[in-house]
């Protein structure tokens, strides 16, 4: 059974930090590019960050560049999103995504991040 399970979300004050984790099972993790998306309340889902299968390449949305860092640990089948300097506008449900050409996308169930004082 192919599965992505996110964790690490929660309530944090502005300026605070969180680290999201996504553990994959049932797929060959090391050949998939991994992405973090988020969906703010009442808005469309948007791509936040991506990392190549080897981990050698990363990309970020302009809105989070310099504050968030994506990384992966292939032996642990895990991708991370370190979020620093959190702002209220970062409030969203964050989703993990596994993507490989010619294969169906795989999505996690999401984890809620709320930034509020």
KACOR-V938573 format. One record per helix or strand of 3 or more residues. SS is the DSSP state (2 for helix, 1 for strand). FROM is the first residue (numbers start at 1). LEN is the number of residues. Records with the same first field share a line. If there is no record, write none. Layout:
BEGIN
SS->FROM-LEN + FROM-LEN
END
This chain:
BEGIN
1->3-5 + 10-3 + 18-8 + 33-7 + 45-7 + 58-3 + 68-6 + 78-6 + 92-8 + 111-5
2->29-3 + 74-3 + 88-3
END
